[in-house]
Amino acid sequence: MDTVYIDGYEILRFRDVTEVDADDDDMAVYTERAIVGLGRPEVDFHLPPSASTPAILRAVADSAELVVIHTESIDEDALVIGHLCGIGTEDFDIQLVNAEGQWSLEPGRWRFEDVTRIAFDDRYSTALARFGDTRPTVIPGSAVDGRVQCSCVIAP
């Protein structure tokens, strides 16, 4: 992105990278000067290079309140933002929050194969977590199909 603000994490598959644009020399000097001036945050999230999508989502769920999941394989602009609720062998459940900070009342299910990028702790999702509505009260769900369950079943 054309920005000097370093925030959050963006995780993508190496095989999905088809092109990388380098800054021209003048822009690179400016960008580095701006990053040095603003500060370069310490990286406090680590994954093994061979981490699978389910493993990445489990790690993100332990690290961040909200996750941004891009599904460009379905639609080039598609993404969902929410709280991870359950992780199965082929899909995951996520309780969604919309752009107005309003929560869905039940989780939706998405397939790992449709995930192209995973982001978290960025300015947008952090603002949604901080200023959006309070996520509805939940109670732990029961494990289904060997899914790793989070607390995402709406309380009566």
BAVEXKOL-232602 format. One record per residue: residue number from 0; residue in three letters; x negated, y negated, z of N, C-alpha, C, O in turn. Coordinates in nm, 4 decimals. Layout:
REM BAVEXKOL-232602
TORDREN	NUM	ALA	X	Y	Z	X	Y	Z	X	Y	Z	X	Y	Z;
...
***
This chain:
REM BAVEXKOL-232602
TORDREN	0	MET	-0.0838	0.1173	0.0000	0.0000	0.0000	0.0000	-0.0881	-0.1235	0.0000	-0.2012	-0.1193	0.0486;
TORDREN	1	ASP	-0.0388	-0.2302	-0.0525	-0.1112	-0.3565	-0.0511	-0.0861	-0.4273	0.0809	-0.0053	-0.5198	0.0893;
TORDREN	2	THR	-0.1564	-0.3827	0.1833	-0.1400	-0.4420	0.3149	-0.2683	-0.4276	0.3937	-0.3486	-0.3381	0.3672;
TORDREN	3	VAL	-0.2878	-0.5150	0.4898	-0.4046	-0.5047	0.5757	-0.3652	-0.4607	0.7159	-0.4509	-0.4508	0.8038;
TORDREN	4	TYR	-0.2373	-0.4342	0.7380	-0.1921	-0.3867	0.8674	-0.2012	-0.2350	0.8695	-0.1409	-0.1659	0.7874;
TORDREN	5	ILE	-0.2764	-0.1859	0.9635	-0.2889	-0.0405	0.9763	-0.1963	0.0009	1.0890	-0.2196	-0.0323	1.2052;
TORDREN	6	ASP	-0.0926	0.0725	1.0545	0.0007	0.1184	1.1556	0.0546	0.2539	1.1153	0.0744	0.2817	0.9971;
TORDREN	7	GLY	0.0778	0.3359	1.2122	0.1402	0.4636	1.1894	0.0544	0.5628	1.1130	-0.0638	0.5409	1.0865;
TORDREN	8	TYR	0.1193	0.6719	1.0795	0.0536	0.7825	1.0113	0.1370	0.8223	0.8910	0.2599	0.8172	0.8950;
TORDREN	9	GLU	0.0709	0.8610	0.7860	0.1351	0.9067	0.6633	0.0656	1.0376	0.6273	-0.0553	1.0395	0.6042;
TORDREN	10	ILE	0.1408	1.1460	0.6224	0.0837	1.2780	0.5966	0.1402	1.3293	0.4649	0.2617	1.3325	0.4457;
TORDREN	11	LEU	0.0522	1.3691	0.3751	0.0961	1.4253	0.2478	0.0038	1.5384	0.2071	-0.1085	1.5505	0.2562;
TORDREN	12	ARG	0.0535	1.6209	0.1164	-0.0248	1.7342	0.0665	-0.1282	1.6835	-0.0327	-0.0973	1.6042	-0.1217;
TORDREN	13	PHE	-0.2489	1.7294	-0.0165	-0.3569	1.6901	-0.1064	-0.3212	1.7216	-0.2516	-0.3510	1.6432	-0.3416;
TORDREN	14	ARG	-0.2577	1.8356	-0.2737	-0.2241	1.8749	-0.4118	-0.1221	1.7813	-0.4762	-0.1077	1.7805	-0.5985;
TORDREN	15	ASP	-0.0512	1.7025	-0.3954	0.0469	1.6083	-0.4486	-0.0153	1.4757	-0.4908	0.0505	1.3945	-0.5558;
TORDREN	16	VAL	-0.1407	1.4530	-0.4547	-0.2083	1.3287	-0.4930	-0.2535	1.3431	-0.6382	-0.3343	1.4298	-0.6713;
TORDREN	17	THR	-0.2005	1.2573	-0.7230	-0.2343	1.2647	-0.8654	-0.3211	1.1490	-0.9101	-0.3881	1.1572	-1.0130;
TORDREN	18	GLU	-0.3203	1.0403	-0.8326	-0.3976	0.9230	-0.8710	-0.4229	0.8382	-0.7476	-0.3366	0.8250	-0.6608;
TORDREN	19	VAL	-0.5425	0.7810	-0.7412	-0.5759	0.6889	-0.6337	-0.6306	0.5630	-0.6984	-0.7252	0.5686	-0.7770;
TORDREN	20	ASP	-0.5713	0.4507	-0.6654	-0.6189	0.3226	-0.7169	-0.7138	0.2614	-0.6164	-0.6813	0.2505	-0.4982;
TORDREN	21	ALA	-0.8305	0.2215	-0.6626	-0.9276	0.1549	-0.5766	-0.9107	0.0045	-0.5898	-0.8789	-0.0470	-0.6971;
TORDREN	22	ASP	-0.9327	-0.0654	-0.4782	-0.9307	-0.2115	-0.4831	-1.0467	-0.2595	-0.5695	-1.1518	-0.1957	-0.5746;
TORDREN	23	ASP	-1.0270	-0.3715	-0.6370	-1.1422	-0.4309	-0.7055	-1.2352	-0.4856	-0.5972	-1.1954	-0.4961	-0.4812;
TORDREN	24	ASP	-1.3568	-0.5201	-0.6333	-1.4579	-0.5597	-0.5351	-1.4133	-0.6765	-0.4477	-1.4346	-0.6743	-0.3265;
TORDREN	25	ASP	-1.3511	-0.7795	-0.5083	-1.3073	-0.8953	-0.4304	-1.1992	-0.8570	-0.3297	-1.2027	-0.9006	-0.2146;
TORDREN	26	MET	-1.1039	-0.7760	-0.3729	-0.9957	-0.7339	-0.2841	-1.0506	-0.6449	-0.1725	-1.0075	-0.6561	-0.0577;
TORDREN	27	ALA	-1.1449	-0.5569	-0.2050	-1.2021	-0.4676	-0.1045	-1.2725	-0.5468	0.0052	-1.2619	-0.5119	0.1227;
TORDREN	28	VAL	-1.3434	-0.6520	-0.0312	-1.4121	-0.7353	0.0676	-1.3091	-0.8037	0.1576	-1.3246	-0.8051	0.2797;
TORDREN	29	TYR	-1.2045	-0.8600	0.0978	-1.0990	-0.9245	0.1755	-1.0307	-0.8239	0.2681	-1.0127	-0.8510	0.3869;
TORDREN	30	THR	-0.9929	-0.7086	0.2143	-0.9212	-0.6081	0.2926	-1.0046	-0.5642	0.4121	-0.9536	-0.5580	0.5240;
TORDREN	31	GLU	-1.1301	-0.5341	0.3903	-1.2163	-0.4906	0.5007	-1.2306	-0.6016	0.6049	-1.2264	-0.5732	0.7247;
TORDREN	32	ARG	-1.2472	-0.7261	0.5630	-1.2592	-0.8397	0.6559	-1.1297	-0.8537	0.7375	-1.1349	-0.8758	0.8585;
TORDREN	33	ALA	-1.0154	-0.8412	0.6724	-0.8878	-0.8536	0.7430	-0.8688	-0.7400	0.8428	-0.8233	-0.7631	0.9549;
TORDREN	34	ILE	-0.9027	-0.6193	0.8037	-0.8877	-0.5047	0.8939	-0.9795	-0.5195	1.0145	-0.9388	-0.4915	1.1273;
TORDREN	35	VAL	-1.1017	-0.5630	0.9917	-1.1939	-0.5861	1.1030	-1.1374	-0.6933	1.1955	-1.1433	-0.6789	1.3176;
TORDREN	36	GLY	-1.0828	-0.8006	1.1388	-1.0259	-0.9086	1.2193	-0.9031	-0.8669	1.2980	-0.8849	-0.9084	1.4125;
TORDREN	37	LEU	-0.8190	-0.7852	1.2368	-0.6972	-0.7396	1.3040	-0.7236	-0.6248	1.4000	-0.6461	-0.6014	1.4928;
TORDREN	38	GLY	-0.8311	-0.5546	1.3781	-0.8646	-0.4389	1.4613	-0.8225	-0.3097	1.3938	-0.7158	-0.3006	1.3330;
TORDREN	39	ARG	-0.9068	-0.2124	1.4057	-0.8809	-0.0816	1.3479	-0.8429	0.0110	1.4629	-0.9277	0.0441	1.5457;
TORDREN	40	PRO	-0.7177	0.0529	1.4693	-0.6748	0.1358	1.5823	-0.7455	0.2706	1.5837	-0.7860	0.3235	1.4802;
TORDREN	41	GLU	-0.7589	0.3238	1.7040	-0.8158	0.4569	1.7194	-0.7154	0.5603	1.6693	-0.5953	0.5473	1.6930;
TORDREN	42	VAL	-0.7633	0.6599	1.6019	-0.6774	0.7692	1.5559	-0.6564	0.8633	1.6737	-0.7523	0.9178	1.7284;
TORDREN	43	ASP	-0.5313	0.8821	1.7124	-0.5042	0.9704	1.8255	-0.4088	1.0840	1.7884	-0.3401	1.1395	1.8742;
TORDREN	44	PHE	-0.4059	1.1168	1.6623	-0.3240	1.2285	1.6149	-0.4113	1.3113	1.5215	-0.4679	1.2589	1.4255;
TORDREN	45	HIS	-0.4219	1.4395	1.5496	-0.5093	1.5252	1.4696	-0.4353	1.6523	1.4298	-0.3560	1.7071	1.5064;
TORDREN	46	LEU	-0.4630	1.6969	1.3096	-0.4073	1.8211	1.2564	-0.5196	1.8994	1.1899	-0.6140	1.8402	1.1376;
TORDREN	47	PRO	-0.5099	2.0317	1.1915	-0.6059	2.1079	1.1113	-0.5753	2.0857	0.9629	-0.4591	2.0664	0.9272;
TORDREN	48	PRO	-0.6759	2.0879	0.8765	-0.6529	2.0636	0.7334	-0.5509	2.1582	0.6706	-0.4859	2.1225	0.5724;
TORDREN	49	SER	-0.5366	2.2765	0.7252	-0.4457	2.3748	0.6661	-0.3075	2.3749	0.7320	-0.2309	2.4692	0.7121;
TORDREN	50	ALA	-0.2741	2.2730	0.8090	-0.1456	2.2705	0.8803	-0.0290	2.2777	0.7821	-0.0272	2.2072	0.6812;
TORDREN	51	SER	0.0665	2.3619	0.8120	0.1864	2.3772	0.7294	0.2871	2.2682	0.7645	0.2732	2.2002	0.8662;
TORDREN	52	THR	0.3878	2.2522	0.6803	0.4920	2.1533	0.7078	0.5592	2.1795	0.8425	0.5772	2.0850	0.9193;
TORDREN	53	PRO	0.5974	2.3042	0.8750	0.6564	2.3263	1.0078	0.5611	2.2884	1.1222	0.6046	2.2306	1.2219;
TORDREN	54	ALA	0.4330	2.3203	1.1088	0.3361	2.2868	1.2136	0.3209	2.1356	1.2273	0.3089	2.0839	1.3383;
TORDREN	55	ILE	0.3214	2.0651	1.1147	0.3104	1.9194	1.1180	0.4334	1.8602	1.1866	0.4208	1.7715	1.2711;
TORDREN	56	LEU	0.5516	1.9088	1.1508	0.6742	1.8557	1.2120	0.6778	1.8827	1.3619	0.7232	1.7976	1.4384;
TORDREN	57	ARG	0.6304	2.0005	1.4058	0.6254	2.0287	1.5498	0.5325	1.9298	1.6194	0.5659	1.8765	1.7253;
TORDREN	58	ALA	0.4153	1.9052	1.5596	0.3189	1.8116	1.6189	0.3754	1.6702	1.6230	0.3583	1.5993	1.7222;
TORDREN	59	VAL	0.4424	1.6289	1.5164	0.5018	1.4949	1.5127	0.6130	1.4838	1.6163	0.6236	1.3820	1.6847;
TORDREN	60	ALA	0.6955	1.5866	1.6288	0.8044	1.5841	1.7268	0.7502	1.5683	1.8689	0.8154	1.5075	1.9539;
TORDREN	61	ASP	0.6316	1.6226	1.8947	0.5692	1.6088	2.0267	0.5066	1.4710	2.0464	0.4807	1.4300	2.1595;
TORDREN	62	SER	0.4822	1.3998	1.9366	0.4078	1.2748	1.9424	0.4931	1.1492	1.9277	0.4584	1.0445	1.9822;
TORDREN	63	ALA	0.6040	1.1583	1.8550	0.6806	1.0382	1.8214	0.8299	1.0602	1.8431	0.8813	1.1712	1.8292;
TORDREN	64	GLU	0.8972	0.9515	1.8773	1.0421	0.9588	1.8965	1.1150	0.9783	1.7643	1.2123	1.0533	1.7567;
TORDREN	65	LEU	1.0675	0.9100	1.6597	1.1299	0.9197	1.5275	1.0275	0.9648	1.4247	0.9079	0.9382	1.4371;
TORDREN	66	VAL	1.0772	1.0334	1.3238	0.9940	1.0753	1.2120	1.0603	1.0288	1.0827	1.1827	1.0292	1.0701;
TORDREN	67	VAL	0.9773	0.9891	0.9879	1.0252	0.9492	0.8554	0.9857	1.0612	0.7603	0.8675	1.0925	0.7464;
TORDREN	68	ILE	1.0839	1.1213	0.6950	1.0582	1.2334	0.6052	1.0985	1.1938	0.4644	1.2151	1.1654	0.4367;
TORDREN	69	HIS	1.0001	1.1925	0.3766	1.0241	1.1585	0.2363	1.0522	1.2867	0.1591	0.9904	1.3905	0.1829;
TORDREN	70	THR	1.1464	1.2769	0.0665	1.1833	1.3925	-0.0161	1.1837	1.3501	-0.1629	1.2844	1.3634	-0.2325;
TORDREN	71	GLU	1.0698	1.2992	-0.2084	1.0614	1.2500	-0.3456	1.0826	1.3587	-0.4500	1.1106	1.3283	-0.5659;
TORDREN	72	SER	1.0695	1.4859	-0.4104	1.0952	1.5938	-0.5050	1.2432	1.5991	-0.5436	1.2778	1.6515	-0.6495;
TORDREN	73	ILE	1.3294	1.5457	-0.4592	1.4731	1.5410	-0.4864	1.5085	1.4092	-0.5547	1.5820	1.4064	-0.6534;
TORDREN	74	ASP	1.4547	1.3003	-0.5005	1.4832	1.1656	-0.5496	1.3620	1.0806	-0.5149	1.3171	1.0810	-0.4003;
TORDREN	75	GLU	1.3091	1.0087	-0.6110	1.1829	0.9374	-0.5892	1.1885	0.8361	-0.4755	1.0840	0.8017	-0.4202;
TORDREN	76	ASP	1.3063	0.7873	-0.4388	1.3192	0.6914	-0.3298	1.3791	0.7521	-0.2029	1.4068	0.6797	-0.1073;
TORDREN	77	ALA	1.3992	0.8830	-0.2007	1.4715	0.9463	-0.0902	1.3837	0.9618	0.0340	1.2672	1.0007	0.0267;
TORDREN	78	LEU	1.4441	0.9301	0.1471	1.3810	0.9561	0.2754	1.4885	0.9627	0.3819	1.5977	0.9081	0.3659;
TORDREN	79	VAL	1.4558	1.0304	0.4909	1.5442	1.0360	0.6071	1.4611	0.9988	0.7290	1.3412	1.0263	0.7347;
TORDREN	80	ILE	1.5255	0.9368	0.8253	1.4589	0.8971	0.9488	1.5421	0.9486	1.0640	1.6644	0.9349	1.0639;
TORDREN	81	GLY	1.4770	1.0073	1.1616	1.5527	1.0543	1.2760	1.4688	1.1288	1.3767	1.3459	1.1216	1.3778;
TORDREN	82	HIS	1.5400	1.2009	1.4615	1.4824	1.2792	1.5702	1.4885	1.4264	1.5311	1.5957	1.4786	1.5007;
TORDREN	83	LEU	1.3739	1.4928	1.5321	1.3712	1.6350	1.4978	1.4400	1.7157	1.6061	1.4158	1.6960	1.7252;
TORDREN	84	CYS	1.5269	1.8077	1.5628	1.6077	1.8837	1.6572	1.5772	2.0325	1.6579	1.5808	2.0962	1.7632;
TORDREN	85	GLY	1.5478	2.0875	1.5435	1.5219	2.2303	1.5345	1.4336	2.2596	1.4159	1.4449	2.1960	1.3112;
TORDREN	86	ILE	1.3451	2.3567	1.4328	1.2544	2.3934	1.3253	1.2645	2.5439	1.3043	1.2331	2.6229	1.3934;
TORDREN	87	GLY	1.3089	2.5820	1.1850	1.3224	2.7228	1.1504	1.2076	2.7693	1.0632	1.1008	2.7080	1.0626;
TORDREN	88	THR	1.2286	2.8773	0.9896	1.1237	2.9295	0.9030	1.1241	2.8645	0.7659	1.0193	2.8557	0.7018;
TORDREN	89	GLU	1.2398	2.8187	0.7192	1.2492	2.7571	0.5869	1.3075	2.6165	0.5887	1.3040	2.5460	0.4879;
TORDREN	90	ASP	1.3613	2.5758	0.7040	1.4237	2.4444	0.7101	1.4158	2.3879	0.8516	1.3702	2.4545	0.9446;
TORDREN	91	PHE	1.4612	2.2642	0.8656	1.4574	2.1972	0.9947	1.5840	2.1142	1.0114	1.6502	2.0790	0.9137;
TORDREN	92	ASP	1.6163	2.0837	1.1358	1.7314	2.0026	1.1693	1.6829	1.8675	1.2193	1.5861	1.8594	1.2950;
TORDREN	93	ILE	1.7505	1.7620	1.1768	1.7136	1.6275	1.2181	1.8397	1.5464	1.2422	1.9309	1.5450	1.1595;
TORDREN	94	GLN	1.8440	1.4788	1.3566	1.9533	1.3868	1.3870	1.9124	1.2527	1.3282	1.8109	1.1955	1.3680;
TORDREN	95	LEU	1.9905	1.2028	1.2343	1.9524	1.0849	1.1566	1.9924	0.9543	1.2235	2.0927	0.9462	1.2944;
TORDREN	96	VAL	1.9105	0.8520	1.1988	1.9416	0.7159	1.2381	1.9393	0.6333	1.1094	1.8489	0.6493	1.0274;
TORDREN	97	ASN	2.0373	0.5455	1.0913	2.0434	0.4689	0.9663	1.9716	0.3346	0.9804	1.9173	0.3030	1.0862;
TORDREN	98	ALA	1.9721	0.2574	0.8741	1.9000	0.1299	0.8701	1.9549	0.0274	0.9695	1.8864	-0.0694	1.0025;
TORDREN	99	GLU	2.0775	0.0477	1.0171	2.1352	-0.0411	1.1177	2.1094	0.0088	1.2591	2.1578	-0.0506	1.3554;
TORDREN	100	GLY	2.0337	0.1170	1.2727	2.0021	0.1713	1.4043	2.1113	0.2565	1.4640	2.1117	0.2804	1.5848;
TORDREN	101	GLN	2.2059	0.3038	1.3807	2.3173	0.3859	1.4287	2.2863	0.5336	1.4039	2.2363	0.5710	1.2978;
TORDREN	102	TRP	2.3169	0.6164	1.5033	2.2857	0.7588	1.4981	2.4000	0.8420	1.4419	2.5172	0.8102	1.4623;
TORDREN	103	SER	2.3652	0.9480	1.3713	2.4650	1.0471	1.3314	2.5022	1.1253	1.4570	2.4243	1.1322	1.5521;
TORDREN	104	LEU	2.6203	1.1834	1.4564	2.6655	1.2565	1.5743	2.6232	1.4026	1.5744	2.6362	1.4711	1.6758;
TORDREN	105	GLU	2.5734	1.4499	1.4629	2.5212	1.5858	1.4601	2.4063	1.5930	1.3606	2.4002	1.5147	1.2658;
TORDREN	106	PRO	2.3160	1.6868	1.3823	2.1995	1.6948	1.2946	2.2338	1.7468	1.1555	2.3319	1.8186	1.1362;
TORDREN	107	GLY	2.1506	1.7088	1.0599	2.1577	1.7636	0.9254	2.0431	1.8610	0.9070	1.9441	1.8566	0.9800;
TORDREN	108	ARG	2.0570	1.9479	0.8100	1.9535	2.0488	0.7843	1.8863	2.0191	0.6514	1.9532	1.9918	0.5517;
TORDREN	109	TRP	1.7508	2.0248	0.6504	1.6695	1.9962	0.5321	1.5689	2.1080	0.5122	1.5254	2.1709	0.6087;
TORDREN	110	ARG	1.5320	2.1325	0.3880	1.4364	2.2393	0.3553	1.2933	2.1861	0.3544	1.2671	2.0755	0.3073;
TORDREN	111	PHE	1.2020	2.2660	0.4068	1.0606	2.2276	0.4067	1.0110	2.2026	0.2641	0.9317	2.1113	0.2411;
TORDREN	112	GLU	1.0570	2.2824	0.1697	1.0064	2.2711	0.0320	1.0399	2.1365	-0.0320	0.9768	2.0987	-0.1307;
TORDREN	113	ASP	1.1376	2.0635	0.0218	1.1729	1.9329	-0.0332	1.0914	1.8183	0.0263	1.0967	1.7060	-0.0237;
TORDREN	114	VAL	1.0160	1.8461	0.1328	0.9380	1.7427	0.2004	0.8134	1.7108	0.1197	0.7364	1.8005	0.0852;
TORDREN	115	THR	0.7934	1.5827	0.0895	0.6738	1.5408	0.0170	0.5795	1.4589	0.1042	0.4583	1.4624	0.0835;
TORDREN	116	ARG	0.6329	1.3855	0.2013	0.5509	1.3062	0.2933	0.6188	1.3001	0.4290	0.7413	1.3060	0.4402;
TORDREN	117	ILE	0.5364	1.2882	0.5307	0.5866	1.2733	0.6671	0.5154	1.1522	0.7263	0.3929	1.1421	0.7199;
TORDREN	118	ALA	0.5924	1.0610	0.7837	0.5336	0.9415	0.8439	0.5914	0.9242	0.9844	0.7022	0.9689	1.0138;
TORDREN	119	PHE	0.5134	0.8581	1.0702	0.5621	0.8265	1.2040	0.4758	0.7172	1.2660	0.3653	0.6893	1.2195;
TORDREN	120	ASP	0.5272	0.6572	1.3698	0.4617	0.5475	1.4415	0.4326	0.4265	1.3527	0.3462	0.3451	1.3854;
TORDREN	121	ASP	0.5042	0.4141	1.2402	0.4900	0.2970	1.1541	0.5790	0.1855	1.2088	0.6609	0.2088	1.2977;
TORDREN	122	ARG	0.5627	0.0649	1.1556	0.6384	-0.0493	1.2078	0.7887	-0.0310	1.1929	0.8646	-0.0684	1.2823;
TORDREN	123	TYR	0.8332	0.0264	1.0800	0.9772	0.0395	1.0556	1.0429	0.1368	1.1535	1.1417	0.1023	1.2183;
TORDREN	124	SER	0.9883	0.2581	1.1645	1.0513	0.3560	1.2540	1.0335	0.3174	1.4003	1.1188	0.3490	1.4832;
TORDREN	125	THR	0.9243	0.2499	1.4328	0.9042	0.2034	1.5699	1.0085	0.0978	1.6056	1.0599	0.0974	1.7175;
TORDREN	126	ALA	1.0405	0.0078	1.5117	1.1442	-0.0933	1.5358	1.2805	-0.0265	1.5522	1.3582	-0.0652	1.6396;
TORDREN	127	LEU	1.3105	0.0744	1.4682	1.4381	0.1457	1.4822	1.4476	0.2123	1.6188	1.5519	0.2066	1.6839;
TORDREN	128	ALA	1.3392	0.2753	1.6623	1.3402	0.3418	1.7927	1.3579	0.2407	1.9056	1.4269	0.2680	2.0039;
TORDREN	129	ARG	1.2969	0.1265	1.8916	1.2996	0.0258	1.9983	1.4294	-0.0537	2.0025	1.4812	-0.0815	2.1107;
TORDREN	130	PHE	1.4829	-0.0907	1.8856	1.5963	-0.1826	1.8820	1.7267	-0.1212	1.8318	1.8316	-0.1854	1.8361;
TORDREN	131	GLY	1.7198	0.0040	1.7839	1.8417	0.0701	1.7383	1.9278	0.1125	1.8563	1.8893	0.0977	1.9723;
TORDREN	132	ASP	2.0446	0.1652	1.8241	2.1337	0.2156	1.9284	2.0642	0.3264	2.0054	1.9699	0.3885	1.9564;
TORDREN	133	THR	2.1119	0.3500	2.1258	2.0619	0.4609	2.2055	2.1090	0.5909	2.1409	2.2260	0.6050	2.1051;
TORDREN	134	ARG	2.0170	0.6851	2.1265	2.0549	0.8131	2.0684	2.1600	0.8773	2.1580	2.1453	0.8761	2.2802;
TORDREN	135	PRO	2.2671	0.9342	2.0990	2.3734	0.9944	2.1803	2.3190	1.0978	2.2779	2.2224	1.1687	2.2498;
TORDREN	136	THR	2.3847	1.1040	2.3944	2.3474	1.2008	2.4960	2.3540	1.3407	2.4367	2.4485	1.3752	2.3658;
TORDREN	137	VAL	2.2538	1.4193	2.4666	2.2465	1.5531	2.4094	2.2212	1.6552	2.5180	2.1733	1.6222	2.6265;
TORDREN	138	ILE	2.2539	1.7791	2.4877	2.2210	1.8912	2.5750	2.1431	1.9907	2.4909	2.1612	1.9954	2.3692;
TORDREN	139	PRO	2.0570	2.0700	2.5525	1.9798	2.1664	2.4738	2.0708	2.2622	2.3987	2.1691	2.3120	2.4533;
TORDREN	140	GLY	2.0372	2.2871	2.2739	2.1120	2.3826	2.1925	2.0571	2.5222	2.2138	1.9535	2.5399	2.2778;
TORDREN	141	SER	2.1261	2.6206	2.1604	2.0775	2.7583	2.1718	1.9922	2.7896	2.0497	2.0155	2.7352	1.9417;
TORDREN	142	ALA	1.8951	2.8758	2.0662	1.8086	2.9141	1.9550	1.8887	2.9978	1.8559	1.9578	3.0920	1.8948;
TORDREN	143	VAL	1.8792	2.9635	1.7294	1.9487	3.0349	1.6235	1.8455	3.0733	1.5181	1.7643	2.9896	1.4789;
TORDREN	144	ASP	1.8468	3.1972	1.4716	1.7558	3.2406	1.3663	1.6091	3.2128	1.4009	1.5300	3.1820	1.3117;
TORDREN	145	GLY	1.5718	3.2230	1.5283	1.4343	3.2009	1.5676	1.3904	3.0562	1.5599	1.2705	3.0282	1.5638;
TORDREN	146	ARG	1.4845	2.9632	1.5490	1.4506	2.8210	1.5389	1.3923	2.7710	1.6701	1.4356	2.8126	1.7776;
TORDREN	147	VAL	1.2953	2.6831	1.6617	1.2464	2.6124	1.7788	1.3452	2.5001	1.8029	1.3590	2.4111	1.7189;
TORDREN	148	GLN	1.4137	2.5023	1.9147	1.5188	2.4043	1.9393	1.4676	2.2870	2.0223	1.3899	2.3033	2.1164;
TORDREN	149	CYS	1.5131	2.1714	1.9848	1.4939	2.0505	2.0647	1.6314	2.0171	2.1212	1.7289	2.0864	2.0921;
TORDREN	150	SER	1.6397	1.9133	2.2002	1.7691	1.8785	2.2579	1.8479	1.7926	2.1613	1.8340	1.6703	2.1607;
TORDREN	151	CYS	1.9301	1.8553	2.0802	1.9978	1.7779	1.9761	2.1427	1.8194	1.9563	2.1987	1.7933	1.8499;
TORDREN	152	VAL	2.2044	1.8816	2.0524	2.3461	1.9145	2.0415	2.4216	1.8102	2.1215	2.3916	1.7885	2.2389;
TORDREN	153	ILE	2.5186	1.7459	2.0599	2.5901	1.6370	2.1264	2.6655	1.6908	2.2482	2.7348	1.7923	2.2412;
TORDREN	154	ALA	2.6499	1.6204	2.3584	2.7168	1.6606	2.4826	2.8660	1.6300	2.4729	2.9041	1.5287	2.4142;
TORDREN	155	PRO	2.9505	1.7156	2.5291	3.0957	1.6891	2.5251	3.1330	1.5674	2.6069	3.2505	1.5315	2.6140;
***
